[in-house]
Amino acid sequence: MITEENRRELIDWISSLENQFMLQHLMELKNSTESDRIYMVSDQERIAIKEGIESFKKEGGVSHDEVLQLTKKKYPNLFKNKLKSFGQKRRSVTITPLLTI
């Protein structure tokens, strides 16, 4: 729950901000509606999303299984050490000389 103290803290913080990028984002947030805030994306992100949708419409898509198979072929080292399933005993792995999991 936001208290009066939290509000004052935010006001003080905003008043002391000099970062123009942050101030611009705060103004955009202030001027947006509740539904806008859920989907706020930058212009670059919006362009990339539109390009992806157009590419999908023109060329179709690739299933998850196909992507996984292509990835396994291209980067086989990423799939060498599969994690054991839950419930099976795992051996300890030393991360640093002071930490063992």
GROMACS elastic network, one bead per residue, 0.5 to 0.9 nm:
[ bonds ]
;  ai    aj funct       b0    kb
    2     5     6  0.80035   500
    2     6     6  0.58362   500
    2     7     6  0.70119   500
    3     6     6  0.50834   500
    3     7     6  0.64266   500
    3     8     6  0.87617   500
    4     7     6  0.50581   500
    4     8     6  0.62708   500
    4     9     6  0.85815   500
    5     8     6  0.51344   500
    5     9     6  0.61172   500
    5    10     6  0.86658   500
    6    10     6  0.62063   500
    6    11     6  0.86177   500
    7    10     6  0.51179   500
    7    11     6  0.61773   500
    7    12     6  0.86122   500
    8    12     6  0.60916   500
    8    13     6  0.84827   500
    9    12     6  0.51621   500
    9    13     6  0.61125   500
    9    14     6  0.86309   500
   10    14     6  0.60411   500
   10    15     6  0.83820   500
   11    14     6  0.51990   500
   11    15     6  0.59789   500
   11    16     6  0.86249   500
   12    15     6  0.50497   500
   12    16     6  0.62963   500
   12    17     6  0.88044   500
   13    16     6  0.52948   500
   13    17     6  0.63626   500
   14    17     6  0.51618   500
   14    18     6  0.86766   500
   14    23     6  0.79189   500
   14    26     6  0.89237   500
   15    18     6  0.84949   500
   17    20     6  0.80366   500
   17    22     6  0.79414   500
   17    23     6  0.72490   500
   18    21     6  0.88908   500
   18    22     6  0.82793   500
   18    23     6  0.76766   500
   19    22     6  0.54165   500
   19    23     6  0.62844   500
   19    24     6  0.87090   500
   20    24     6  0.59989   500
   20    25     6  0.85801   500
   21    24     6  0.51671   500
   21    25     6  0.63560   500
   21    26     6  0.87377   500
   22    25     6  0.51346   500
   22    26     6  0.62208   500
   22    27     6  0.86924   500
   23    26     6  0.50381   500
   23    27     6  0.62410   500
   23    28     6  0.86679   500
   24    27     6  0.51135   500
   24    28     6  0.62559   500
   24    29     6  0.86321   500
   25    29     6  0.61173   500
   25    30     6  0.85468   500
   26    30     6  0.61029   500
   26    31     6  0.86205   500
   27    31     6  0.61330   500
   27    32     6  0.85325   500
   28    31     6  0.51625   500
   28    32     6  0.60362   500
   29    32     6  0.52180   500
   29    33     6  0.80659   500
   29    36     6  0.86864   500
   29    37     6  0.69143   500
   29    40     6  0.88570   500
   30    33     6  0.81224   500
   32    35     6  0.80906   500
   32    36     6  0.57714   500
   32    37     6  0.64946   500
   33    36     6  0.51134   500
   33    37     6  0.64801   500
   34    37     6  0.53851   500
   34    38     6  0.70687   500
   35    38     6  0.55654   500
   35    39     6  0.72230   500
   36    39     6  0.55540   500
   36    40     6  0.60817   500
   37    40     6  0.53110   500
   41    44     6  0.80661   500
   41    45     6  0.59015   500
   41    46     6  0.63303   500
   42    45     6  0.51197   500
   42    46     6  0.61749   500
   42    47     6  0.86468   500
   43    46     6  0.50050   500
   43    47     6  0.61634   500
   43    48     6  0.86054   500
   44    47     6  0.51490   500
   44    48     6  0.61885   500
   44    49     6  0.86327   500
   45    48     6  0.50519   500
   45    49     6  0.61125   500
   45    50     6  0.86131   500
   46    49     6  0.51488   500
   46    50     6  0.62402   500
   46    51     6  0.86422   500
   47    50     6  0.51360   500
   47    51     6  0.61283   500
   47    52     6  0.85817   500
   48    51     6  0.50634   500
   48    52     6  0.61238   500
   48    53     6  0.86629   500
   49    52     6  0.50756   500
   49    53     6  0.62462   500
   49    54     6  0.86736   500
   50    53     6  0.51411   500
   50    54     6  0.61767   500
   50    55     6  0.85419   500
   51    54     6  0.51410   500
   51    55     6  0.60491   500
   51    56     6  0.85392   500
   52    55     6  0.50783   500
   52    56     6  0.61218   500
   52    57     6  0.86273   500
   53    56     6  0.50789   500
   53    57     6  0.62123   500
   53    58     6  0.87279   500
   54    57     6  0.50593   500
   54    58     6  0.62257   500
   54    59     6  0.84928   500
   55    58     6  0.51866   500
   55    59     6  0.57750   500
   55    60     6  0.72512   500
   55    61     6  0.85035   500
   56    59     6  0.53573   500
   56    61     6  0.55695   500
   57    60     6  0.56927   500
   57    61     6  0.82491   500
   62    65     6  0.82380   500
   62    66     6  0.62630   500
   62    67     6  0.66790   500
   63    66     6  0.52326   500
   63    67     6  0.63949   500
   63    68     6  0.86717   500
   64    67     6  0.51327   500
   64    68     6  0.61133   500
   64    69     6  0.86678   500
   65    68     6  0.50133   500
   65    69     6  0.61843   500
   65    70     6  0.86227   500
   66    69     6  0.51582   500
   66    70     6  0.61735   500
   66    71     6  0.84984   500
   67    70     6  0.51348   500
   67    71     6  0.60034   500
   67    72     6  0.85357   500
   68    71     6  0.50501   500
   68    72     6  0.61012   500
   68    73     6  0.86705   500
   69    72     6  0.50854   500
   69    73     6  0.63064   500
   69    74     6  0.86791   500
   70    73     6  0.51690   500
   70    74     6  0.61536   500
   70    75     6  0.84211   500
   71    74     6  0.50972   500
   71    75     6  0.56529   500
   71    76     6  0.74954   500
   71    78     6  0.87738   500
   72    75     6  0.52864   500
   72    77     6  0.81641   500
   72    78     6  0.74958   500
   72    79     6  0.67451   500
   73    76     6  0.56989   500
   74    77     6  0.89261   500
   75    78     6  0.57771   500
   75    79     6  0.76465   500
   76    79     6  0.55113   500
   76    80     6  0.67499   500
   77    80     6  0.53712   500
   77    81     6  0.81817   500
   78    81     6  0.74204   500
   78    82     6  0.87571   500
   79    82     6  0.61870   500
   81    84     6  0.89845   500
   82    85     6  0.89905   500
   83    86     6  0.87790   500
   84    87     6  0.84733   500
   84    88     6  0.66339   500
   84    89     6  0.83357   500
   84    90     6  0.74641   500
   85    88     6  0.61417   500
   86    89     6  0.83467   500
   87    90     6  0.88386   500
   90    93     6  0.89680   500
   91   101     6  0.86592   500
   92   100     6  0.66298   500
   92   101     6  0.54495   500
   93   100     6  0.60914   500
   93   101     6  0.57198   500
   94    97     6  0.68763   500
   94    98     6  0.82918   500
   94    99     6  0.63498   500
   94   101     6  0.64896   500
   95    98     6  0.79598   500
   95    99     6  0.58655   500
   95   100     6  0.60710   500
   95   101     6  0.75131   500
   96    99     6  0.52008   500
   96   100     6  0.71550   500
   97   100     6  0.76812   500
